[in-house]
Structure formats: C-alpha cells, structure tokens
C-alpha cells in the first residue's frame, strides 16, 4: 500500500473522531477549559516546565485542547494536525475563548510542517503527547522536524504510551483477563487495524475503521532524536497512563490508570531532548 493510501485511511479515521471527541462527557470534556480552570497533566507538565512567555509548537494537536490550555497559562502556541475538521474545531475554540492571538492552528502532516510553517526555527518547546508516535512510520524523519523548529537551548517535551505496553492488546486476552501478545517489540512492522470503537467514548461506533499504526522501540525514538542533533536531558518511565489502555487497568484517582496489583511494566514514558547551543 502506498504512503498516500495509509495516510488517507488514518486521516479519515481521525476526521471522524473529531465530532465524537467534541461531545461532552468524553475524556476530552471541555468544561474546565471553557471556565479557565483546566490544567495540563502532571506528566506532561513536569516535562514541559513553565510555559508562561514560551513559544511552543504542538505537533499532532488534534482539536487543540492541550494547546489552548497552554495558551491560557501564558504560552504562545502553534498547533499542527493533519485533520482539517480538527483544526477547524481548534480555531473555533480559540475564537470562543478569546485566544486567537495566543494560539494559531494549521493543517499539515507532521513530515510537511516545514512547508506549512515556512518561518525560521525559534520555538522554545516542541510538544508531543499521548498516542501520537504510533501514527507515524519514520522516527528519524519525525526527529528532524522537531530539531528544525527548536531554537538553541529549546527542547522537545514528549509524553507517550510506552512501546513495551504496545506489545500487548485486549484482543488477545489471557485466561486471567490480562492483555495478551499482540505485536513484537522489535518487529518494526506496520499494524493494519480495523476497529469501530473509540478510546474516548466507548459508546461511539466509527465508520472509517481501517488504520495503519507502528510500534517504535525506544531505541528508534531516542536514536532518532540523537541523530537529529538533540541531547537527551531527562527520561522517565511511568506506571500510569491517562487512558484505559487495557480493560484490567484501574483508575488511580488523579486521571490516570494503572495495573490493578503490581507495576508489571511501564505504561508511559516522558523525555526532554534539548537542542544544544
């Protein structure tokens, strides 16, 4: 299958998810964003650091909820996403919240961001979070995009699901209800999916169900960043993740989910990669 075809299928899937995620009651509920009390999550907040007065590029921003939270906390944010409906929703929210001057949103594939945003690099932060990298086939190319837009001394703030957890899936549950083997960690294979369910609203049923995803080992992600000239300044593994990745996970009371008994393997990681200078 051509690159254009896998991207077309993924875009159709995410275009359809926008309307689902905008509904009240999903994990993207906007009530606190609208009343000005929303906060960025603990893991992402720790790796981002203080954002007041900072110029931030948010890649794969979806409909801009986290971008707008950062803008409410004093950042100037540019959000990029390949879904036109998502960017339309983001612009509408920015206008509604009076944040048009602090948050702008552009439609672009990640790998084509330099064409969509043809201005000198100079961002204090590039921000990527939660379920983003599995939709990209090339970590070396992604890392070059990140490095291109950072100013010297700026950093990538990345918070992601751990690839060790992506090895498992509920579709292959074991007898005790645990997720079973799904994809080899070092397989570096394209995973062709067909799922009608939506992670943010279990009651929703999608019609654009076919997608392509990739499991990237940490060595490919970190290695790509190092090859792009960045320096790894912080790396953390976490026993929690902000969505119910597996049916057996239990809420921890702070908006995250964890294993029900022991921290068997990390569910998430975060890192900070700095552009020297």
N, C-alpha and C positions, 0 to 999 in steps of 0.2 A: 504493500500500500504506500502511496506517495506521501511525502511530508504534508502536502496541501490537504490530503484527504483526512489524515489523523487530526490535523488542526481543525478542519471543518467540523468533524464529528464532536470534538471536545468543545468547540465554541458553541455549537447548537445546544449541547447539554447545559453549559453554563448560562447561555442566554435564557433558557427555560427556567433555570433555578432562581433567577433574579426575582421574579414575581412571587415565588414560593418564600424566599428569604425575607422579602419586604413585609410579609404579613405579620401582624402582632402575634406574640406567643411562641415564635421560634427562638433559637439561640441568638438570633440577630435582632431581638426586640429592641426598638429604638427609643423606648420611653425615657431612659436616663440620658441618652444622647440629646433628646429634644428639650429636657429640662436642665441640661448643663451639668449633670452630676456624674456622667459616665467617666470611667477610669480605664486606662489601658491595663491589660492583665499583668499579674505580678511577674511572670517570667519575662514577658516582652518588655515591661517597664524597667526591669533590672538590667537588661542587656542594652536597651536604648540609652539609659541615663536621662539626665534632664533635657527636655526638649524645648524649653522656652527660648525663643530667639534663634532656634536652629532651622536650617533649610533642609528638608527631608524629601527624598524620593521614595515613594511607596510603590514597589513593584507588585503586580497581581493584587491590586487593592480591592477587587470585587466591586461592591457598590459604595465603597468609600467610608464605611462606618469607622474603622480604626483611624483612617486618615483624618476624619473630621474630629475625632476625639483628640488627636494630637494637635490639630489646629485650635481647638478650644483651650488647650494648655499652652498656647503661645508659639507653636511652631508654624512655619510656612511650608505647606505640603503640596507636592505634585504627585497625584495618583495616576498610575498606569494600569490598564486592564484591556484584554483583547475583546471583551464583550461590550458591544455598543449599548445594549439595554442597561448593563451595569453602570456604565459611565453616565448615561442619561439620568439614571436614578441618583447617582452621586452628585451630579451637578444640581439636580433639583433639591436635594437635601442641603447642599451648601448654600443655595439661594434662600431656602426656607429658614435656615439657621443664621443667616447674615454673615456667612463665612466665605463669600466669593473671593475676597481679596487675600485670604489666608490659605485657601485650598482650591487648586485647579485640577481638572481631571481630563486625561487624554486617552483616546482609544489607540492601543498599539499592542502588537505581540511583543513579548519581552525581548526577543532577539532583535527586534527592529526599533527599539526605543531610541537609539541614537538618531534615526531618521525622523521619528515623531517629535523628538525634543532636540533639535539641532542647535544647542547652545553650549557654551564652554562648560566643561565639568566644574563642579564647585559646590556639590552638596555636602553638608556636614554629616549626614547619615543617609544610607540606603537601608530601607526597612523591608524585610520579607518575613512572613509568619504563617504558620499553621496550614498544612496541606497544600503548599504551593509547589514545592520542587518535584513532586511526583507527576506533575503535569508537563514537565519539561524533559526532553530527551538528552540534552547535552549540558553537563555541568561545567565543562571548560568554557563553552561559549557564554553561558549564564554568568560565570565569574568575571569574564572580560567586560560584560556590560556593567556589572557592579563597579569594577575598578575604574571604568571610563568616567563614571559620573561622580566619583568621590573626589573631593579636594584633598590635598596633602594634610594628613592628620585626621581626616574624616574616617568614619568606619561603617561597615556593614553590621547591622543588628539583625540576626537571624534567630528565630524560634520555630522549631519544626517538630513534627512527629518523628520518632526515632526509627531509622530504617530497620533496626533489629526487630521492632514490633511489626513492621510491614511484612515480615516473613510469614506472619500468621493471619488467619481470617476466620470469621464465624461460619463461613460456608463449609468449612471442614472441621466442625466441632468434634472434640474428643468426647468420650463417654461421660466424663465428669463436667461437661459444659464449657470447658476451656476452648479457646480458638485453636484450630489445627494448622498443620503445614499448608502454606499457600504458594509462596514464591521463594526461590533460593536467594540468599543474601548476596552472593557473588555472581548471580546469574546474568545480571545486566540485560535482561530481556524485556521486550515490550509486552505489557499485560493488557490484553484485549478484554474489556469488561462489557457486561450487559446487565445493568441494574436499574430498576424503575424506582427504587427507594431514594429518598433524600435524607442526608445525615442531620439536617437542621429541623426537619418536620417529618417524622415517621409516617404521618397520615397521607402525605403527598405521594402521587404517582406520576413519574415523568414519562413523557413520550419519546424524547430523544435519549435513549438509554445506552447507546453504544459509545464507549470512550476508549482511549488509549492512555496508559499510565506507565511509569517507570520507577523501579526501586533502585535508588542510588546508594551504594555503600558509603559510609563516612569518608573513606579514603578518596573517593572520587570527588566528593563535595569539598573537603578541606584541601585536597591536592589541587583542585581547580582554582581555588582562591589563592593558594601559594604560587601557582604557576602564573597567575594574573598579576603578581607583584604585591599582594597583600600580606600582612603579617598577622598571625593568629595571636590575639591578646587575651582571649578568655574562651573557655569551653566548659560547659556544664551538662551533665546528664540528669534527667528528672524522672521520678517515679509517677508523675502525674501528666495528664494531657487534658486540654479544655473541651473535649467532646467524648462521647461514649464510643470509643474506638471498637471495643468488644462488648458483647452483651453481659459478660461477667463482671465488668468494671463497676465500681460503686462510687457515688459522689463523695467528695471529701469535705463538703460544706463551704468551700471557697470558690465554687465554679469550676472545679477540676474533677477528674475521675482517676481512680487508682485501682490497683489489684485488690481483691477482697481480703486477702490474708497476708501475703508477703510481697515485697517488691521484686518479683521474679526477674524482670528485665526492665530496662528503661523504656518509658513510653514517649519521652520527648528529649530534646536537647536544645541548647542555645549556645550561640557563639558570637564573639565580636572579632571582626577582622579589619585591621587598620591599614590605610594607605600611607606608607612612610613618607616623611618629608617635613 
